[in-house]
Amino acid sequence: MPSIGETIKTLRKQQKMTQSDLAGDRLTKGMLSLIENDKAKPSIDSLQYIAKRLAVPMSDLIGEMDREKLRETLKQITRIWDEQNRQLQPDYSEAFTLFEPILPDLKQRSYEELRLEQLYLEMRGFADKKMDLAAYEAILKKYEQMALHDNVMNGYISLMIYAYLVESHTLGVQYSDDAAAYFEQYETLLSVEKQLQFYYYRMIALAMTKDRPWKHCAEKALALSREKICIT
């Protein structure tokens, strides 16, 4: 598989462009030469600019998006997500700025791409109180296919939180039941942390439904805590 630099050089020559033509007013000819010869790694902004100059999608330059860059971006966005979720009024604007150049090229081909798209949908859903639920559920299906069961359960928990954020009790109960069905199937493959989180949010969902008992969730969570975490 050709490197990013080789791909840029090939496309530039195919379009009969000089390095100066492609560099334009955002890059120097010297920097472009370093990139084409794989002696310098372009930033996402630079890749987006080069792709625009070549009139091709950025994915044509990098094929499967550079895993190192994806991981770094995911790390930054996850930090923002964790920090803002501790605030009374979360502000995800910094994360949306990081999403802007990469979002069109996310193809759900790797874990990093799936997780980034999931985070984007969650942030948009929590910020705008409107989430693409079909797209979100499709991501959970792919996690299941990859046997990432903690990720699936975490997703159901996020959907329950979203449902109550938009004041849809019916939707909250629906996702709680979906989570319960998934839990029953994969309980032994879930981490203790995710099992406890499931019981907590399942308990809340059932407690808000008058005709459905919830205390058994608290009892199971307590028993699990005593067994696995040695609470006495």
N, C-alpha and C positions, 0 to 999 in steps of 0.2 A: 504494500500500500504506500503510495507516494506521501511524502511529508507535506505539511502545510506550505512550506516555502517552495517546494517543487511544483505543487499544484498552482500556486500563484504565478510562478514563472511561466508555466506551460500555458495557462489561460491568457496571460499578458501577451506572449508571443503569438498565440493563435489570433488575437485581436490586433496584432501588429502595433502594439503600444510600446513605447520606450519606457524605461524606468522613471524618467522625468514625467512622462505623460501620466503614468499610474500614480506616482507620488503626489501629484497635484500640489495643493497649498497646505495640506495637513501633515505630510511626511516629507522627509528629505530623501534625495536619491540614495544617499549613503545608508540610511536606515532601511529603506526598501531592499537594498542589496543585501544587507545583513539578514533580513527576514527571508528573502528568497534562497539564501545559502544556508539557512537554518542556524545562523550564528546569533540570532536574536529572536525571542518569542514575542509575537505581536499581542497586544492587549485585545480584549473583546471589542473595544471602541475602534481600534485600528483595523481589525478584521472586518467590522461592519462598514467602515469607510472604504476599504479596498474592494469589498464585494460590490458596493454601490458604484464605484468607479468602473468595475468590470461588468456591471449590469447582470450580476448573477446572485442567487441567494447565498447567504453566508454558509449554509450547509454544504454548498458545492466546494467551498474552500477547505473545509475541515472534515468532510465526510461524517463519521460519527464524531460528535463534538469532543474536543480535547478533554479527556477525563480529569486531568489535573486542574484545568480551569474550572470545570464544572464543580469539582469537589471544593475548591476555594470559594466559589460563588455560593454554593450550598452552605458552607460553613458560615459565611458572612450573613446570609439571609436567616439561617437558623438562629444565630446570635440575636439578630434584631427581633425575630419572632418570640424568642424566650424572654427578652428584655421587655418588649412592649406588652406581652400578655400578663406582666406583673403590674401594669399600670391600669388605673381606673378608666382612662380614655386612651386606648392604644393608638399609636400613630405609625402606620406602616409605609409612609411615604419614602423613607430611605430604601426600604426593600423594593418598592415598586420601581425605583430608579435603577436598581441592580437588575431587575427582571427585564426592563425595557429592551435592551439589546439582544438578549438571549431567547426571549419567549417565542418569537416566530420560528426558531430552529429546534425547539424541544420536540423530539419525535417519540418519546417514551421507549427508547431503545435500551436504556440502562437504568439501574436503580437511581442514580443521581438525577436523571431527567424526570423519572416518575415522581421522586420526592420533591423536586423543585416545582413541578406542575401542581402537585398536591398542595404545597404551601401557598402557591399563588391563588389557587381556588379558595383556600381557607381564608387567606387575608382579604381577598375581595369579598368573600361572603360575609365575614365579620365586619368589614369596614362599610360595605354598601347594603348589608342585610339582603343580599341577593346572590345565591350561589347556583352554578351550573351543576345541579345534582346528578344528572345523567353522566356528565364527564367525570365527576368525582367518584361515582360508583364504578365506572369503568376502570379507574385507577386501582380501586380496591380489588377488583377481579384479577388484575394483572399481578398485584401483590400476592394474591392467593395462589396463582399459577406458579409464582416464584417461591412459594412456601414461606413467605414473610408474614407469618401469622400475627406477630405483635403489631406490625404495621397495619394490618387489616383491622384489628381490634381498636387500635389507636384512631383509625379513620372513622369507625362507627361511633366512638366516643365524641370525636369532633362534630360529627353529624348530629348527635343528640344535643350537644351544646349549641350548635347553630339553630336547631329547631326551636329551642327555648328562647334563644336570642330574638328570633323573629316571631315569638309568641304563638308557635304552632304546636299545641299540645299533641294533636293527632300525629303529626310528623315525628315528634319526639318519641311517642310510644311505638310507632312503626319501626324506627331505627333501633330502639331498645329491644324490640322483639327480634329484629334481624341480627343484632349483636348476640342475643341469647341463643339463637339457632346456630350461629357460628361458634360460640363458646362451647356449646354442647358437642359439636363435631370435633373441635380442635383443642379442647381444654388442656390436655396433657402436653401440648406443644407450645402453650403460651407461658411466658415468664410469670413469676409470682406477682411482679409489679402490675402487669396487664390484667391478671386475674382479679387482683384487688381493685383496680380501677373499674373493671367491668362491674363487679358487685356494687361498688359505690354509685355509679351512674344508673345502673339497673334499679337499685333501691330507690333513687330519686324519682325515676320514671314511674315505677309502680306505686310509690307513695302518693303521686299526683292523680292516680286512677283509683277511685273510691272502691271499686269492686274487685281489686286485685291485691292479694297480700304481698307485703314487702319485707317483713321481718326475717324471713328465711335467708334473704340476701345478706343481711347484717350478721346473722348467725354463721353463715358459711364463710364470710370474710373474716370474722373473729377466729373461727376454727383454723382457717388457712394461715392467719397471722401467727397463731400459737404454734402451729406445726412447722412452718417454714422460717419464721423470724424469731422463734423462741421467746414469745411474750408470755410472761407468767402472771 
